[in-house]
Amino acid sequence: MDNFTKLFLLYLCCLAQTVKVSDKDVKTKQIFTTFNTETEVLPNLQTIDKSHTLPVPDICVELLDNFAQYASDFTLCSIKNAWPVRLCRQCIDQYVVFKSKYQELLNTVDNGTSCQTIYISHDRLDVVLEYYNSILDIWEKGNCNACYDWSGPLPVVSNDTKMFDKMFKETMDCIATNSTPKTNASDEVCERCMQPYLKLDLFYRSLSKDSIGLDSVCFDIVDSMNTTRSIWSKDLNCCKLRKTPEIIFLVCTGIISFLPILFYIAARFCSPIRALPNIFKETRFKQSFMRSSHGRIN
């Protein structure tokens, strides 16, 4: 191979290396160009994300903060009064303000922008509406509205609730006053507190369509009555005073149920029934005798 051929091959190798380096530079420039472009676009995307694509009025932000605060207040109050159940009586203030703030959030419009369209039914999660419905479900599940009279601008404790509270206090005070550490003192408590307890139980039954009271009675009242019945029957064992009347009733019921059996037994072995076959025989004999006599005469 001559020198000219070698020089030509060497030139081609150098040219190929130069092309490879140029391709790398182009790719590097493309990467840096793309990065710079993304860097310029990202601030705009972040700005769009923060603004949520539309301006939020300050009044809507304030109402949302108030709604969240009063929802938190009601949740705290309801948990602290979960047992014994005093949720309806102790958390009425938090509930009324919470519900009013939700209505303000629904009805407020600022410069043509409605707070409802921003925070409520805006997406599938719908956090604000879900929290509102959950608190409303707790209030309605306890029939808390039945504790109050809602005819005025603000709810007030109803007369039935006041009357029940008065009778409940009288009954519990009677039990507490007459209870002693002695083992046999429950009989004395039952005798002295029987009338207040029966009056309380009768008034509670009058509040509801059923004896349980789960249909329309405020759950604070239901829980108080259940506690009183538990103390009366389990702790004081006062229901044992009803055993004697119950035994008399059961004995009378058994005797009345056994009377038809005694009647059929007496009827089965009674003498007139045992004589029936002879009567049938005599009757048949007389009939046959009369027929034969009548035939002879003819």
C-alpha angles and dihedrals in degrees: 000000000000126000094255093060092049092051091050093052091048090053092052091052092051091048091052092052090050091053092051092051090049091052091052091050091051092050091047091051090049091052093049091045091052092047092050091048092050090047090054093047098044095069089055091050091050090049091052091048093051094048091044088224093287136056116261114216116236091234090059092051090050093049091049090052091050092048091051092048095051092043087055091047093052092046091052092047094048093050093048090051096043093111126055084024109244096140096119094050100038101040102044094107093052091046095051094049092043091053093046091052090052090053090050089052090053097047104037117107122178120190092338093311116117118211089213093062090052102048108017128066089351097126142006095268093054095184098180094052093044092054091047093051093047093055091044090052091054092050094047094043089059093048086231093162088068090068092065144053108236098184093104132059090269128032118257129190109272123240092245090055091049091049092049091048090052094050092043091053092049092051095047092044090052092051093046093047096049098039115105133175091252116113096229096044094100092081091058091048091050093051096046096043099039095100097048090047094049091048090051093048093048093049091048091053090052091058094062139049090228132039093247096058098216096125102068112345120113108256093231087064093044092053092047091051093047090051091050092049091049092052092045098049105027107027099034096026090217094153090077088080087072094058096088096054089044092053091050090049093049092049092050091047091051093050093049091048091051095051096082089053091051090049094054092045091051091046092050096054098034115125098237090059091050090053094055096093091055091048090052090049094049091048093052092047092052091049093051092045092050091049093052092047091049091051093053092051092053 
